[in-house]
Amino acid sequence: MIKKGGQITYEERGDTLVVHFGGEIDHHSAVRVRTEIDETIIAKKPARVLLELSGVDFMDSSGLGLIMGRFALQKRCGGTLAVLDPSPAVMKMIKLAGMDRMLSILKTKVKGNERE
């Protein structure tokens, strides 16, 4: 892990930066972590960013903005971004917003005999 800031931790896996979120992503938490994530992306210049959201219990539209803003930043930096293992609450918001059509969503956690 690189560093810890509130509800997020960072992990480097080769040229991939994994940002692990936990708890809630609302207006207050999104504002607080947005700058930190951007600074980390700009400093590390990863080819790929994974936003790991399995530990997120609640997310409002500020969380959607947080995801899309990092998506745009990573694209401007020449890299890619994907959402990793979104919790059911996060997946519901992503689908309601239609963001599942533009974002890569990766599911690695297995539930029963199938991937969630």
Wavefront OBJ file of the C-alpha trace (Angstrom):
o trace
v 0.000 0.000 0.000
v 1.218 3.510 -0.740
v -0.689 5.626 1.718
v -3.927 5.857 3.605
v -6.277 8.835 3.583
v -9.601 8.488 5.373
v -11.716 5.968 3.507
v -9.224 5.194 0.760
v -6.004 3.262 0.404
v -3.743 2.906 -2.592
v -2.016 -0.163 -3.941
v 0.430 -0.368 -6.817
v 0.352 -3.505 -8.976
v 2.965 -2.966 -11.652
v 1.668 -0.173 -13.905
v -1.774 -0.302 -12.248
v -2.909 1.883 -9.358
v -5.720 0.345 -7.304
v -7.717 2.785 -5.188
v -9.664 0.945 -2.468
v -12.723 2.744 -1.099
v -14.697 1.944 2.040
v -17.719 3.331 3.829
v -19.805 5.996 2.141
v -19.135 8.216 -0.839
v -21.219 11.347 -0.465
v -20.624 15.052 -1.070
v -18.371 15.519 1.944
v -16.192 12.469 1.432
v -15.993 12.979 -2.354
v -14.728 16.537 -1.941
v -12.185 15.385 0.606
v -10.636 12.585 -1.463
v -10.943 13.975 -5.002
v -7.802 16.123 -4.800
v -5.803 13.379 -3.084
v -6.675 10.833 -5.774
v -5.882 13.302 -8.565
v -2.509 14.144 -7.018
v -1.693 10.441 -6.715
v -2.652 9.747 -10.346
v -0.602 12.705 -11.591
v 2.429 11.762 -9.449
v 2.385 8.029 -10.236
v 1.219 8.242 -13.878
v -0.221 4.710 -13.906
v -1.253 3.139 -17.198
v -4.396 1.879 -15.501
v -6.461 2.925 -12.492
v -8.862 0.533 -10.783
v -11.430 2.000 -8.408
v -12.152 -0.896 -6.047
v -15.621 -0.223 -4.614
v -16.651 -3.471 -2.909
v -16.501 -1.842 0.541
v -18.773 1.090 -0.300
v -22.073 0.915 1.601
v -23.643 4.058 0.145
v -22.952 6.328 -2.819
v -24.868 9.359 -4.051
v -24.439 11.438 -7.215
v -21.231 12.932 -5.800
v -19.725 9.468 -6.020
v -20.735 9.223 -9.664
v -19.050 12.569 -10.267
v -15.955 11.340 -8.451
v -15.753 8.281 -10.713
v -16.342 10.215 -13.941
v -13.880 12.948 -13.012
v -11.122 10.386 -12.388
v -12.123 8.634 -15.632
v -11.639 11.908 -17.524
v -8.336 12.681 -15.786
v -6.939 9.238 -16.486
v -7.996 9.525 -20.133
v -6.242 12.922 -20.431
v -3.130 11.319 -18.918
v -3.217 8.611 -21.605
v -4.373 5.765 -19.369
v -7.488 3.777 -18.651
v -9.803 3.478 -15.663
v -12.129 0.691 -14.586
v -14.433 0.069 -11.641
v -13.496 -3.074 -9.724
v -15.961 -5.178 -7.735
v -18.646 -2.546 -7.149
v -20.938 -3.220 -4.200
v -24.639 -3.706 -5.028
v -25.376 -0.116 -3.901
v -22.678 1.275 -6.195
v -23.703 -0.911 -9.124
v -27.293 0.273 -8.770
v -26.201 3.930 -8.991
v -23.885 3.241 -11.940
v -26.685 1.497 -13.849
v -29.274 4.175 -13.015
v -26.917 6.809 -14.405
v -26.195 4.739 -17.523
v -22.489 4.794 -16.707
v -22.255 1.025 -17.159
v -22.295 1.697 -20.918
v -19.136 3.818 -20.816
v -17.113 2.383 -17.931
v -15.318 -0.919 -17.735
v -16.693 -2.808 -14.748
v -14.614 -5.735 -13.548
v -15.915 -8.348 -11.149
v -13.414 -10.640 -9.461
v -15.257 -11.602 -6.285
v -16.999 -14.934 -6.598
v -20.452 -15.529 -5.135
v -21.422 -19.185 -5.095
v -20.279 -20.720 -8.393
v -20.621 -17.512 -10.365
v -19.000 -14.115 -10.404
v -21.107 -11.441 -8.762
l 1 2 3 4 5 6 7 8 9 10 11 12 13 14 15 16 17 18 19 20 21 22 23 24 25 26 27 28 29 30 31 32 33 34 35 36 37 38 39 40 41 42 43 44 45 46 47 48 49 50 51 52 53 54 55 56 57 58 59 60 61 62 63 64 65 66 67 68 69 70 71 72 73 74 75 76 77 78 79 80 81 82 83 84 85 86 87 88 89 90 91 92 93 94 95 96 97 98 99 100 101 102 103 104 105 106 107 108 109 110 111 112 113 114 115 116
